Amino acid sequence: MLTRQIGRKIGESLGVNVTDMAALEQLLNNGPMTPGQLAGHLKVTTAAATQIVDRLERAGHVARERRAHDRRKVCIVPVEASVERAFAQLAPMLDGLDGVIAGLSPDERQVIERFLDQVADVYGAIATPSSSETPC
């Protein structure tokens, strides 16, 4: 719930709706994608993903780039200025988390790091794209 609230707040500051913010988050987390790959991550149709990309492109948050090795393939890439604006919104939260981490003992950090590594492994196993999906 809090993660969604933070996402909404960042989306508002960037001038995008929740759906468009989810697409931007996917691009920030996973790197450039084709519209079809983005559609798969968002669980929307390719046509809906194209509309999302159109809105994000008009707002200056993403760009469409053709790959040099295959000019037919179009990848959606976050615009650096937009990425910087999003991370500027996250900076106070990240600074606060740094403070929390600094207050932990080395033993406490080790337990938490092991736990988070295991959670990340579980998430990664579920979120890993299928082998048929080629990266941008």
BAFI-66128 format. One record per residue: residue in three letters; x negated, y negated, z negated of N, C-alpha, C, O in turn. Coordinates in steps of 0.05 Angstrom, whole numbers, plus 5000, padded with zeros to 4 digits. Atoms other than C-alpha are relative to their C-alpha. Layout:
! residues N
residu, nc1, nc2, nc3, cac1, cac2, cac3, cc1, cc2, cc3, oc1, oc2, oc3
ALA, X, Y, Z, X, Y, Z, X, Y, Z, X, Y, Z .
...
! end
This chain:
! residues 136
residu, nc1, nc2, nc3, cac1, cac2, cac3, cc1, cc2, cc3, oc1, oc2, oc3
MET, 4984, 5024, 5000, 5000, 5000, 5000, 4983, 4975, 5000, 4987, 4957, 5016 .
LEU, 5018, 5024, 5001, 4945, 4950, 4981, 4984, 4998, 5026, 4979, 4975, 5036 .
THR, 5015, 5001, 4975, 4906, 4969, 5044, 5017, 4987, 5022, 5007, 4971, 5037 .
ARG, 4982, 5012, 4980, 4967, 4951, 5087, 5003, 4971, 4995, 5004, 4955, 5014 .
GLN, 4997, 5029, 5006, 4975, 4885, 5050, 4975, 4985, 5009, 4977, 4963, 5020 .
ILE, 5025, 5013, 4991, 4902, 4868, 5064, 5000, 4998, 5030, 4993, 4978, 5042 .
GLY, 4998, 5000, 4971, 4912, 4888, 5137, 5019, 4979, 5010, 5013, 4965, 5030 .
ARG, 4981, 5021, 4993, 4973, 4843, 5141, 4988, 4972, 4997, 4992, 4955, 5014 .
LYS, 5012, 5026, 5006, 4936, 4785, 5110, 4979, 4993, 5022, 4978, 4970, 5031 .
ILE, 5020, 5005, 4979, 4878, 4792, 5159, 5014, 4996, 5027, 5006, 4978, 5042 .
GLY, 4984, 5004, 4975, 4928, 4800, 5217, 5012, 4972, 5001, 5011, 4960, 5023 .
GLU, 4988, 5027, 5000, 4963, 4736, 5196, 4978, 4979, 5006, 4983, 4960, 5021 .
SER, 5021, 5020, 4995, 4897, 4698, 5195, 4990, 5001, 5028, 4980, 4981, 5039 .
LEU, 5008, 4997, 4972, 4881, 4725, 5264, 5023, 4994, 5020, 5018, 4993, 5044 .
GLY, 4977, 5006, 4983, 4951, 4709, 5290, 5010, 5024, 5015, 5020, 5021, 5037 .
VAL, 4990, 4976, 4987, 4970, 4781, 5306, 5020, 5015, 4982, 5019, 5012, 4958 .
ASN, 4981, 4985, 5015, 5027, 4826, 5285, 4987, 5026, 4989, 4964, 5032, 4995 .
VAL, 5010, 4976, 5013, 5019, 4890, 5245, 4991, 5021, 5020, 4970, 5034, 5016 .
THR, 5007, 4980, 4980, 5018, 4935, 5306, 4974, 4993, 5014, 4956, 5010, 5018 .
ASP, 5024, 5009, 4987, 4965, 4893, 5341, 4976, 5002, 4981, 4954, 5008, 4990 .
MET, 5022, 4998, 5020, 4924, 4891, 5277, 4991, 5029, 4997, 4967, 5035, 4994 .
ALA, 5007, 4972, 5001, 4927, 4967, 5274, 4982, 5008, 5024, 4963, 5023, 5021 .
ALA, 5017, 4994, 4976, 4899, 4970, 5345, 4973, 4988, 4997, 4953, 5001, 5003 .
LEU, 5026, 5013, 5004, 4844, 4921, 5328, 4984, 5015, 4979, 4959, 5019, 4982 .
GLU, 5014, 4984, 5020, 4827, 4962, 5266, 4988, 5026, 5013, 4966, 5033, 5007 .
GLN, 5010, 4976, 4986, 4821, 5025, 5310, 4975, 4993, 5016, 4956, 5009, 5016 .
LEU, 5023, 5008, 4984, 4773, 4988, 5356, 4976, 4993, 4983, 4953, 5000, 4990 .
LEU, 5022, 5006, 5018, 4732, 4962, 5298, 4988, 5024, 4987, 4964, 5026, 4984 .
ASN, 5009, 4975, 5013, 4728, 5030, 5265, 4987, 5020, 5019, 4968, 5034, 5012 .
ASN, 5008, 4979, 4981, 4718, 5073, 5327, 4984, 4991, 5024, 4974, 5008, 5039 .
GLY, 5014, 5010, 4977, 4686, 5028, 5378, 5018, 4998, 5024, 5042, 5004, 5023 .
PRO, 4984, 5004, 4976, 4709, 5014, 5449, 5015, 5026, 5008, 5005, 5048, 5004 .
MET, 4983, 4978, 4991, 4765, 5058, 5476, 5014, 4993, 5026, 5017, 4969, 5033 .
THR, 4983, 5004, 4977, 4805, 5067, 5539, 5028, 4994, 4989, 5034, 5001, 4966 .
PRO, 4973, 5004, 5009, 4878, 5045, 5534, 5014, 5027, 4992, 5029, 5027, 4973 .
GLY, 4988, 4974, 5007, 4898, 5119, 5534, 4990, 5010, 4973, 5006, 5021, 4958 .
GLN, 5010, 4992, 5026, 4852, 5134, 5476, 5012, 4984, 4978, 5019, 4995, 4957 .
LEU, 4987, 5017, 5020, 4879, 5075, 5438, 5029, 5008, 4995, 5038, 5009, 4972 .
ALA, 4973, 4991, 5002, 4949, 5099, 5452, 5001, 5025, 4982, 5019, 5028, 4965 .
GLY, 5001, 4975, 5016, 4931, 5167, 5422, 4995, 4994, 4971, 5008, 5006, 4954 .
HIS, 5006, 5007, 5028, 4902, 5136, 5359, 5024, 4986, 4987, 5029, 4991, 4963 .
LEU, 4977, 5015, 5011, 4963, 5091, 5350, 5026, 5017, 5001, 5046, 5009, 4989 .
LYS, 4976, 4983, 4997, 5012, 5147, 5369, 5022, 4984, 5014, 5045, 4985, 5006 .
VAL, 4981, 5014, 4984, 5046, 5103, 5421, 4995, 5008, 5029, 4976, 5022, 5035 .
THR, 5003, 4994, 4972, 5056, 5110, 5496, 4977, 4983, 5012, 4969, 4962, 5000 .
THR, 5021, 5015, 4986, 5002, 5086, 5544, 5011, 4972, 5008, 4996, 4952, 5006 .
ALA, 4988, 5025, 4993, 5050, 5032, 5567, 5001, 4981, 4976, 4995, 4957, 4979 .
ALA, 4999, 5016, 5024, 5059, 5007, 5496, 4972, 4991, 4992, 4968, 4968, 4984 .
ALA, 5028, 5007, 5006, 4983, 5008, 5485, 4991, 4978, 5019, 4977, 4960, 5011 .
THR, 5007, 5021, 4981, 4975, 4966, 5548, 5012, 4973, 4992, 4999, 4953, 4995 .
GLN, 4987, 5025, 5009, 5024, 4915, 5521, 4985, 4989, 4976, 4981, 4964, 4973 .
ILE, 5015, 5008, 5024, 4986, 4913, 5455, 4973, 4987, 5009, 4965, 4966, 4999 .
VAL, 5025, 5010, 4990, 4920, 4904, 5492, 5004, 4973, 5014, 4987, 4955, 5011 .
ASP, 4994, 5025, 4986, 4951, 4849, 5535, 5002, 4977, 4979, 4991, 4956, 4983 .
ARG, 4996, 5020, 5021, 4972, 4811, 5472, 4973, 4993, 4986, 4967, 4969, 4982 .
LEU, 5026, 5005, 5013, 4904, 4820, 5439, 4981, 4986, 5018, 4965, 4969, 5009 .
GLU, 5018, 5014, 4981, 4868, 4798, 5502, 5008, 4971, 5003, 4991, 4953, 5003 .
ARG, 4991, 5028, 4999, 4912, 4735, 5508, 4992, 4984, 4976, 4986, 4960, 4977 .
ALA, 5007, 5014, 5025, 4897, 4719, 5435, 4969, 4998, 4997, 4960, 4985, 4978 .
GLY, 5029, 5002, 5001, 4822, 4726, 5449, 4986, 5020, 4982, 4963, 5016, 4974 .
HIS, 5011, 4981, 5018, 4811, 4787, 5405, 4986, 5024, 5013, 4968, 5036, 5001 .
VAL, 5012, 4978, 4986, 4792, 4839, 5457, 4995, 4992, 5029, 5006, 4973, 5039 .
ALA, 5006, 5004, 4972, 4764, 4843, 5527, 5001, 5027, 5014, 4995, 5048, 5001 .
ARG, 5001, 4975, 4984, 4772, 4895, 5582, 4974, 5000, 5015, 4966, 4980, 5028 .
GLU, 5025, 4998, 4987, 4706, 4919, 5608, 4999, 5026, 5017, 5008, 5047, 5008 .
ARG, 5004, 4976, 4983, 4691, 4966, 5666, 4973, 5012, 4993, 4953, 4997, 4989 .
ARG, 5025, 4986, 5005, 4638, 5018, 5653, 4982, 5000, 5024, 4992, 5004, 5047 .
ALA, 5018, 5001, 4978, 4576, 5012, 5696, 4998, 5027, 5014, 4995, 5028, 5039 .
HIS, 5003, 4973, 4988, 4571, 5088, 5707, 5026, 5010, 5013, 5025, 5029, 5029 .
ASP, 4975, 4992, 4988, 4645, 5094, 5726, 5018, 4976, 5000, 5033, 4970, 4981 .
ARG, 4986, 5025, 4997, 4677, 5030, 5751, 5031, 5003, 4998, 5045, 4984, 4994 .
ARG, 4971, 4995, 5003, 4746, 5063, 5748, 5009, 4999, 4971, 5032, 4993, 4965 .
LYS, 4993, 4998, 5029, 4743, 5069, 5672, 4999, 4972, 4988, 4979, 4958, 4989 .
VAL, 4998, 5025, 5014, 4766, 5008, 5633, 5000, 5005, 4970, 5016, 5021, 4960 .
CYS, 5001, 4997, 5029, 4747, 5003, 5560, 5008, 4974, 4987, 5003, 4952, 4997 .
ILE, 4991, 5023, 5015, 4777, 4957, 5509, 4979, 4995, 4978, 4972, 5014, 4963 .
VAL, 5022, 5007, 5018, 4723, 4921, 5468, 5008, 4976, 4983, 5018, 4956, 4994 .
PRO, 4995, 5024, 5017, 4732, 4875, 5408, 4981, 4978, 5007, 4958, 4982, 5013 .
VAL, 5016, 5024, 4995, 4708, 4804, 5419, 4985, 4993, 4974, 4997, 4993, 4952 .
GLU, 5016, 5005, 5024, 4651, 4787, 5371, 5010, 4978, 4982, 5010, 4981, 4958 .
ALA, 4990, 5022, 5017, 4681, 4721, 5347, 5024, 5010, 4984, 5027, 5001, 4961 .
SER, 4977, 4989, 5014, 4744, 4759, 5328, 4991, 5018, 4977, 5003, 5018, 4955 .
VAL, 5011, 4982, 5020, 4704, 4812, 5291, 4989, 4984, 4977, 4994, 4990, 4953 .
GLU, 5011, 5017, 5021, 4668, 4757, 5253, 5022, 4988, 4983, 5020, 4986, 4958 .
ARG, 4978, 5012, 5015, 4734, 4724, 5233, 5013, 5021, 4982, 5020, 5015, 4959 .
ALA, 4989, 4979, 5017, 4761, 4791, 5208, 4982, 5006, 4976, 4992, 5009, 4954 .
PHE, 5019, 4994, 5022, 4699, 4805, 5167, 4998, 4977, 4980, 4993, 4981, 4957 .
ALA, 4999, 5023, 5018, 4701, 4734, 5139, 5023, 5002, 4980, 5021, 4994, 4957 .
GLN, 4977, 4996, 5017, 4769, 4751, 5111, 4995, 5023, 4980, 5005, 5022, 4957 .
LEU, 5006, 4977, 5018, 4742, 4816, 5081, 4977, 4994, 4980, 4975, 5007, 4960 .
ALA, 5023, 5006, 5017, 4680, 4783, 5050, 5006, 4998, 4970, 4991, 5010, 4954 .
PRO, 4995, 5001, 5029, 4712, 4765, 4983, 5005, 5027, 4987, 4997, 5032, 4965 .
MET, 4995, 4973, 5011, 4737, 4836, 4974, 4975, 5016, 4998, 4970, 5030, 4979 .
LEU, 5025, 4985, 5000, 4670, 4866, 4993, 4981, 4990, 4979, 4968, 5006, 4966 .
ASP, 5017, 5011, 5022, 4634, 4819, 4945, 5010, 5010, 4973, 4994, 5017, 4956 .
GLY, 4988, 4990, 5025, 4682, 4840, 4890, 4993, 5029, 4996, 4987, 5037, 4973 .
LEU, 5007, 4972, 5002, 4669, 4913, 4905, 4970, 5004, 4993, 4963, 5022, 4978 .
ASP, 5029, 4999, 5007, 4594, 4900, 4902, 4996, 4996, 4971, 4979, 5009, 4958 .
GLY, 5001, 5005, 5029, 4605, 4872, 4832, 5008, 5025, 4984, 4996, 5031, 4964 .
VAL, 4991, 4976, 5014, 4643, 4934, 4811, 4978, 5022, 5001, 4972, 5034, 4981 .
ILE, 5021, 4979, 4996, 4588, 4980, 4839, 4976, 4993, 4982, 4964, 5011, 4970 .
ALA, 5023, 5008, 5016, 4534, 4939, 4804, 5004, 5006, 4970, 4984, 5010, 4956 .
GLY, 4994, 4994, 5029, 4569, 4952, 4737, 4999, 5030, 4993, 5003, 5037, 4970 .
LEU, 5000, 4971, 5005, 4564, 5028, 4745, 4972, 5010, 4994, 4952, 4999, 5003 .
SER, 5026, 4987, 5006, 4509, 5071, 4716, 4992, 5017, 5025, 5009, 5024, 5041 .
PRO, 5008, 4982, 4977, 4467, 5112, 4766, 5015, 5026, 5000, 5022, 5036, 5022 .
ASP, 4985, 4975, 5001, 4502, 5175, 4742, 5029, 4997, 5010, 5039, 5013, 5025 .
GLU, 4973, 5006, 4991, 4571, 5144, 4753, 5000, 4997, 5030, 5018, 5007, 5044 .
ARG, 5001, 5005, 4971, 4551, 5121, 4823, 4996, 5027, 5015, 5009, 5031, 5036 .
GLN, 5005, 4974, 4987, 4526, 5191, 4840, 5025, 5017, 5002, 5031, 5028, 5023 .
VAL, 4975, 4985, 5000, 4592, 5223, 4820, 5020, 4988, 5021, 5032, 5002, 5036 .
ILE, 4982, 5014, 4982, 4632, 5171, 4858, 4992, 5004, 5029, 5008, 5009, 5047 .
GLU, 5010, 4996, 4973, 4588, 5176, 4920, 5005, 5028, 5010, 5013, 5032, 5033 .
ARG, 4994, 4972, 4992, 4595, 5252, 4921, 5029, 5003, 5007, 5037, 5015, 5027 .
PHE, 4971, 4998, 4995, 4670, 5246, 4915, 5008, 4986, 5026, 5023, 4998, 5042 .
LEU, 4992, 5015, 4976, 4676, 5193, 4970, 4989, 5014, 5025, 5002, 5014, 5046 .
ASP, 5011, 4985, 4977, 4630, 5234, 5016, 5018, 5023, 5007, 5024, 5028, 5031 .
GLN, 4982, 4978, 4995, 4676, 5293, 5008, 5027, 4991, 5011, 5038, 5004, 5029 .
VAL, 4975, 5011, 4989, 4738, 5251, 5020, 4996, 4992, 5029, 5013, 4997, 5046 .
ALA, 5006, 5008, 4973, 4705, 5221, 5082, 4998, 5024, 5019, 5007, 5023, 5042 .
ASP, 5002, 4975, 4984, 4690, 5292, 5107, 5028, 5010, 5007, 5033, 5018, 5030 .
VAL, 4973, 4991, 4995, 4763, 5311, 5099, 5014, 4982, 5020, 5026, 4992, 5040 .
TYR, 4988, 5019, 4981, 4787, 5248, 5134, 4988, 5004, 5028, 5002, 5004, 5048 .
GLY, 5014, 4997, 4974, 4735, 5257, 5189, 5009, 5025, 5015, 5012, 5024, 5039 .
ALA, 4991, 4975, 4988, 4757, 5329, 5202, 5027, 4996, 5013, 5033, 5008, 5034 .
ILE, 4973, 5005, 4990, 4828, 5305, 5212, 5000, 4980, 5023, 5015, 4983, 5042 .
ALA, 4999, 5022, 4981, 4813, 5242, 5251, 4982, 5003, 5024, 4984, 4988, 5043 .
THR, 5019, 4996, 4977, 4759, 5270, 5298, 5016, 5004, 5025, 5034, 5021, 5026 .
PRO, 4986, 4997, 4975, 4783, 5262, 5369, 4996, 5028, 5012, 4975, 5041, 5006 .
SER, 5003, 4973, 4988, 4795, 5326, 5409, 4976, 5000, 5019, 4968, 4979, 5029 .
SER, 5024, 4998, 4983, 4737, 5351, 5451, 5006, 4991, 5029, 4987, 4985, 5044 .
SER, 4993, 5009, 4974, 4775, 5332, 5514, 4999, 4970, 5004, 5000, 4959, 5026 .
GLU, 5001, 5029, 5000, 4771, 5259, 5495, 4971, 4990, 5004, 4954, 4996, 4987 .
THR, 5026, 5010, 4996, 4710, 5225, 5524, 4998, 4971, 4991, 5016, 4955, 4996 .
PRO, 5003, 5027, 5010, 4683, 5162, 5491, 4997, 4980, 5023, 4990, 4987, 5045 .
CYS, 5003, 5021, 4981, 4681, 5096, 5527, 4971, 4995, 5007, 4964, 4978, 5023 .
! end
